[in-house]
Every structure is written in C-alpha cells, then in structure tokens.
Amino acid sequence: MNKILQKIYNQVIGSDAKFSEDFVVGDKLQRELCRRRYLIVLDDLWDIAAWDDLTRHFPEFMKGSRVILTSRMKEVALYGKRYSDPLSLRLLRLEESWELLERKVIQFSYDHLSDHLKPCLLYLASYPKDEYIEISELKDLWSAEGLVEQTEMKSVEEVVEVYLDELLSNSLVIVCDERGRSSSCGIHDLVHDFCLLKARKEKLFDFISSSAPYSLLNEIGMLVHLRCLKIQMKLKALPPSFLNLLNLETLVVDNQGSNMVLSPSIWSLVKLQHVSMDSCSVFDLDTDEPTVLEEDLKLENLRILYGLKLSSWGNREDIFKRFPNLGSLTFTIEEPWPCSAEQICFPRLDILDELEVYISVIFNSLRA
C-alpha cells in the first residue's frame, strides 16, 4: 500500500524520486493535497480495506476534488460511493475481448523491441492497410530514411534481413513467400492502427489530404526541413513549389500511371537520394523540341531512381551522367513501331560505377 501512496505522491509533486520501502509518505501526501484541487483515479481496487487505507490520506478541503474508483468487486464500489451510484459496465463481447487482448499484446511486444527497430516497425504504417510491401522497396526506403545503415560486418541488405527477422519473431510483421523466398511483407490491421497512432504521436510521419490540391502543394513547398515525402498527385510536371524542399532526400509519387516531367524543379533538390514514381521523364515527352540542360546540372546524391521513361527522340545516350551515383534503377524505353535493333539508341550505363542492385528495362513500342 505504501508503494502506491509513494507513486501518487511523486505524481502530485512531479517527481520520480525513489523511496525506501519503510519510508511512510502518507502524511506528506496529505499536506500536498490540502493545498490544491485534485483528481485521483484508483483503478482495479481489490477490497474495502485498501480503499480505507488509501483514501484516509486524501483531504476534502478543496471544492471540486474527486476520486474515481474502478473495481471488479461490487461491494467495494458500493462502499466507496459518495455522490452517485456506481456505474455498472457491460461485459465485453467475445470479439471485443480478443481485440483488447491483442492490443495489449501489441503494446507489450512493441515496448520490448530494441530502440533501432521501433521506427522501422512504425514506418510500415505509412503504407495502406492490407497492402504488402516489396522487401526490396522497403530496404531502399528504410535506408533513405536513415533507419538502417551498412556496418563493418553487414551490408544494408543483410541488416534489413536481420531487422525483418527480429520483427517477424515478435509476430509484428507478416512475410509473404513467393517461390520459396520472402519477397514482400505487411502488418495486421490492429498493428497498423497502433503504429499509425504511435508514429503521429512521435511525429515520425503523418497523412495530409486536401480538397484544394494546389493550395496543399504550396503548403508542402514551405516545409523546408522536410526529408521524406510520399504523395499521390496527377500532375504533368513536378510542382514549382517543390523548389524550396532543399533538404528532401526521399520522394515517392503515386501519379496514377500518368507521366511526370522532372525538369526543371528536380535539379534544385540536391540532397535527393531516392526517387520513385509510376512514370517520370527528365524532359517533356510530348514535344519534339530538343531540350538542352546545363552541363553541371547533376544529382550526385541520388542512389535510387524508379520509373524513369526514355523516349526515342530525347538525348538519352548521356542522360545518366546527370545521376552518376545511382545504385538501383528501373527505366522504360519507348520506340516507334516498327523499329529494328539498329534503331534502338540504348543509354550508356557504363558511367554508373555504383550501380549494384538491379536494373529493370522495359521496351514499349509506340505505334504510329
């Protein structure tokens, strides 16, 4: 009982002091409460004697002070009532009981994760519910966010594998096996709800929507310290307001299958490390006019570029010299139909010395 009074006393004075077991704090607590209005919640009180032992240290000098009591014992609730009859709560339905238990298990499992794993788990809630995430994509995003780093003994890929194994062993992540290998992963809806609330509380990320998209894009452009942006927008070109995002490192755009022109805004985002879109092009593919870029325009920090589209009439041979440190790349080449192998102008990849993960090349034929 004295330990409970010690905890209440610390909360009243705003302290985390440690007391010996024989230190009696009841009188000190009573003096502190005499000078203020208070609300004390006694949860799951087990018997009448415990109620008497605790409340005799709660003075009634200040108007508005209250003690809220919860108990599974009806006689304790009736004994402790002052101004109103006890409120009897209905029993939880079976599905509610299971959900409550699952939430407690999730909280317990999360609390016992290593500190470096907690943001990795929370990040999974940035994806929609019931959506499986490609492990290769997750590796790139975790890395771009600074959540995983290469060590002396392990590569980034190996560190990601270790992290996923730990999350899997805690039953917090579900892995989908395809052809005998783990290719994607996801989280249960209840885990998703928990992670989303936790991420918002810790300001790891949040979701923003607006009925005025252009106004929202201008507001995003004012977030000059923004490091990671995942956005759904269907625009022809990267918004001019994004020129201000000088600290942006990760840009993931769901442009719903349409093509987005990167120039000229992209060249101001010198800290970019990861760009992923459904389809994007350096130049406007709807014009036949040649586009000339200044020689020194480069994104030297860019490591990942997904969804690039190259056309037959663009200057594609040296396009990748603008992104000299790419480590992972996917792109599509569009050629007029019919065309021969000799007509295909393949971009130079030999200048990409850091390219190491994979390249995915798709040929699309354009019919006249």
N, C-alpha and C positions, 0 to 999 in steps of 0.2 A: 504493500500500500504506500509506503514511504517513497518508493521509486516513482510511482505515479504522481504523487504530490511534487516530487522534485522536477519531473518533466513539465508539469503545469507551471511551476514557479519559474523555470527557465523561459517558457513561452511568454509569461507575463512580463518579465524584465528584459526579454530579448537577448538572452544569453545561452551559451552552450556549455556552461561550467559543469565540471564533473564533481560529484559529491561522494563521500564515503557512505557505506550502507547505514551506518549508525548516526549520520547527520540528520537531525529532525528539522524539517523545513516548514512544517505546518503553520507555526506562529508567524514566520516571516512572510509566507504566502498570504495569510490573513491580513497583515498590515499593508501589504502592497495592494490587495484588492479593496481595502477600505477607501482608498484614495481615487478610485476610478469606477467607471461603469464597465461591466464585463459580460461576455457571453462564453460559457464553458459547455462543451459537448462531452458527455460521458458515454462512450459507445460500448455496447455489449456488456453492461453491468450484470454481474452474476448473482448477487444476493443482497438482502436488505442491510446486513452488517456493513458491507462495502460502501453502500450509499451513505450510511450514517458516518462512517469513518472519514469519508471524503468531504461531504458537504458541511460538516461542522467547522471547516476552515473557510467556508465561503460566506462572508458577511452580507447583510441585506441592507446596507446603509444607503447605497446609491439607487435611485429610482431607475428602472429600465434594465437592471441587471437580470440575466436569465441563465438558467441551467437546463440544457436539453439532455434528456436521458433516453437511451435505447437499450432494450433488454429483450431476451427471448423468454424471460420469466414474467408471467402476467402479474404475480403478486408483488414483484419489485416495481413494476410500472405503476400499479395502483398505490403502493406505499409512497412512491416518490412524487405523486401528482400534487400540484399546488393550486393552479388557477384553471386547469382544464382537464377533461378526462383523457386518458391515454388513447392514442390513435392506433387502432389495430390494422396492420398491413396484411394484405392478402399474401398467400404463399405464391412463390414464383412458379410459373408453368414450367414444364419439363424443358422446353427449348430455351426459355429464359435462364434457367439454372445452368444449362450447358454453356450458354453464351457468357454468363458471368464467370463460370469456372475457366473457360477458355481465355477470357480477358485477363484474369489473374495469372494464368499460366504464361501468357504472352508477356505481361509486365515482369514476371519473375525471370523469364528467360532473357528478356532484354537487359534487365538490371545486372545480370551475371555475365553479359558479354564483355569482352575486352573493349577498352575505350576506342581503339582503332577500328573495331568492327561496327560500332553503333551507327556512325554516319553512313557507312556502306549499306547497312540494312535500311535506314530511313530513306536513302536515295531511291530505293526500289519503288516507293510510293509516288514518285514523280511520274510513273507510268500509269495508264488507266487500269482499273480493276480487271481481273481475268485476262490480262494481256501477258503473254510470255515474252521474255526479253532475250534476244540473242546474247549469248555469253561473250562473244567476240565484241559486240557493241557495248556491252556493259563494261568490259575491260577498258575500252577506249574512253568511255565517259568517266569511270572511276579514276582513271589515270589523269584525264584532263582536269578533273576537279581536285586533284592532289590527294585523293583518298588512298591511292596505292602508289608505291614507288619501288623502283628497282633497288635491290640490296646487293651486297657483295657476293652473296651466295645464290640469289634467285633473281630471275628475270621478272618483268612485270606480269607476264602470263602465268608464271609459277606462283607469284604472290596472290594473284586473283584466284587461282585454283585452291590455294590454302585458305583464303578468306571464305570462299564458297563452301568448302568442306566444313569449316567451323560453323557457318550459319546453317548448313544442312544438318549437322549433328545436333544442333539445338532445335530442330524441327521448325525453323522460322522461314526457310526457303524451300521451295519445291523445284526439283530439277526434272526436265523432260528429256528422256533419252530417245535419240533417233539413230537407228542403225548401230546400236551398241555404244554410242558415245553421247556424252552430255552436250547438247547444243544450245539449249535455252533454259531459262529458269523463271520463276514467278513467286508470288506470295499469296496466301489465303486472304479472302476479303476482310476478315477480322484483323489480321496482321496489317493489311493495307490501311484500314481505318486508324489503327493505333499509330502506325508510322507517320501517317499524314498529320495527325494531331501533334505528335511529338516534333516533327520537322517544322511545323508552323511555330510551335512554342519556342523552339531553339533557333528560329529564323534561318534554317538551313535552305528552305525554298518555300514558295507559295504559288498558288494559282490565281491568275487575274483574268477576268473576262470583261468585255465592254460591248455595249450596243453602238458605240461610236469608235470604230476601229482606228481611224486616222488620228483621233484625239489620243487614243491609247498608245499608238506608235510614237507620238510626240512625247508623251509622258515617259515611255520607256527610254527614249533618247536622252532624257535628263538624268537617268540613273548612271552617272559617270563612273561609279565604282563597281558596276555590275560585271561579274566574271563569267557567269553561265546563263544562257538564255535558250529556253525551249519554247517555241511559239508556233501556232497554227495561223497561217495567213496566206492568202492567194493574191499575190501582187506580181506585177511584171518585173519589178526591179527591187533590189534591196533599198529600203526607205532611206532618204537623205538624213533623217533624224538619227540614224544609227552611226553617223559620222562621229558623234560625241562619245561613243562607247569605247574609249581608248584602252580600257582595262579588260575588255571582253576576251575570254580565252576559249569558250565553247559556244558555238551557235548551231542549234538543231532546229530546222524549219520543216514543218509539215505543210507543204504548199499544195497538197491535194492533187498531185500529178501535173500541175502546171509548171512551166519553166520560169526560173527567176534569174535575172541578169545581175551579176555580182558587181560589175564596174558601174560607176567609179567608187561607190561607198566602201567596198571591201578593202581598198588599199590603205585606208586610214586606220584600220583595225590591226595594228602591227603586232599585237600580243596574241592574236588568234592562234590556237593550237588544234582545234577540232571544228570542222565544218561538215555538216551532214544535212542533205536536202533530198527531196524526191527527185528533183531535176534542177540543175543550175548550169549557167554558162558564163564564161568570162565576158563575152560580147553578146550583143543583141543578135539573135539568130534570124530575126525577121527582116533584117536589112542586108542589102548586097554591098553597102558601102564599107570599105575597109576601115578598121579601127586601129589606130596606132597608139601604143602605150609608151610612156616614157621609159627609158632603158633601166632606170634604177627602181622602178616600181616592183617590189617583191614582198612576199610574206614569209620571212625566214623562220618564223616560229611555228608555222603550220606543219603539223605532223600527220593529220588525218583529213582526207577530203573524199567525201562520198557523194555520188550523184552527179558528177560533172558530165556535161554533154558537149561534145565537139562536133562541129559541122564541117562539111567538105570545103566551104568557101572561107572559113576562118584561118588565120595564121596559126596553125596548130603545131607545126614542127617544133617550135621552141617555147611552147606555152608553159611547159613545166619548169623552165628556168625561173619562172616567177614564184615557184614553190619549191625551192631547192632541197628542203629537208623533209619532204614527205616520207612517212614510214608506212602508210596504209592508204590505198587508193582504189576507187571504183570509177569507171567512166564509160560513156556510151559514144560510139562513133556513128554518125548518120551520113549515109552516102546516097546520091541519086540512083535511081533504078532505071535501066540496068547499068552495072559498072563491073569492070574487070579488076582483078587483083592488082594490076599495074596502076590503076587509077586511085587506089586507096592510099591516102597520104597518112601514114601512121606517125603519131607523135614520138619524139625522141624520149626514151625512158632511161637511156644510159647516163643521163646527167643526174638522175636521182640516186645518189650514192647511199642514202639512208633507207631506201625502200626495202622492207624486210618482211612485212606481214603477209600481204597478198594483194594481187591485182585482179580485178574482175572487169573484163572488157566485153561489151555487148555491141554487136553490129546491127543497126536498124537501117532498113532500106527505105528510101524516100521515093515513092512513085510519082512520076510527073502527072 
